[in-house]
Amino acid sequence: MKKRVFIIIAFIVLFIISLFVGVSNKVSIKSLLNGNHEAWNLFLSSRMPRTVVIVLTASSLSIAGLIMQTISRNKFISPSTVGTTDAAALGVLIGYLIFSNQNIYIRFIFAFTFALVSSFIFINLINKIKFKNIIYIPLIGLMFGGLLSAITSIIAYETNMLQVISSLRVGTFAHIGVLNSRILIILIPPLILSFIYAAKFNIVGVGEEFATNLGVNYKRVLYVGLVLTSIISAASFLVVGPLPFLGLIIPNIVTLYLGNNVKKNLIDVALFGSVFVLLNDIFSRIIIFPYEMSVGFTMGVTGAIIFLFLIFRQVKRNG
């Protein structure tokens, strides 16, 4: 309970700081209280949407990572390490080639479809592998994602679409506004369903035979989990771009201290994921102020350090 209170306090503090950090110094508590029209316009059109999007994408991707790790029974699996995000990028590219003037909703359909197919292929692939080492499976996922990324790059090169793909592969909240973040409303239903299915995900994570004995439809819950993670991955990727290590390290850190109960940990995973991304985003905005560094780069560095710690900890425990 004390740990959750600490996370909530950290979340509130970072949320408020995020609202008032930026290039323009016109947005301040004083200017807002004085009713400054320009300050309120910037606050409502840029600062507030950006911070809300950070929280929504961070909590969703963290929960997606928790779901994927639970149903695959592997702590080192996440949408970014099994090719789901790479498949979404391929889907967006194919969508551009078919419909050059597509809107964001058409792009989402392509990204979601490819992400879902990729997730199904990977899950079926690891189910057929008898030797399921906790490190071996994520390596297969990274190779699978690398293959999809290579296919995307080849197609983009042959069709002169490299610039489009390059822009998609940069994780940033700098361009976030009210209009381009509306698609993220689609993240709300998966979040709600995640809480509804949390107990079943827990049961499925024990194994198919155990789930069947308890009257849980193993395949249905597994497919629900894959659909939810694909929706979250596709929508987040379209608006923000890739956020490395988020769905991988956050569930690991939370379960390390709070156990493996999915239903119990969902709120903590969402809060801790939001804290992690808010902290990285604020750092990205102030490190080279008045310019801004990509939050994907910042998270790549901090996430890699934490991931290495988790890897060495697991190896040491098994050794």
Secondary structure, DSSP 8 states (H G I E B T S, - for coil): -HHHHHHHHHHHHHHHHHHT-SS-S---HHHHHTT-HHHHHHIIIIIHHHHHHHHHHHHHHHHHHHHHHHHHT-TT--TTTTTHHHHHHHHHHHHHHH-TT--HHHHHHHHHHHHHHHHHHHHHHHHT-S---TTHHHHHHHHHHHHHHHHHHHHHHHTT-HHHHHHHT----TT--TTTTGGGGGGHHHHHHHHHSHHHHHHHTT-HHHHHHTT--HHHHHHHHHHHHHHHHHHHHHHT---TTHHHHHHHHHHHHH-S-HHHHHHHHHHHHHHHHHHHHHHHHHTTTTS---HHHHHHHHHHHHHHHHHHHHHHHH-
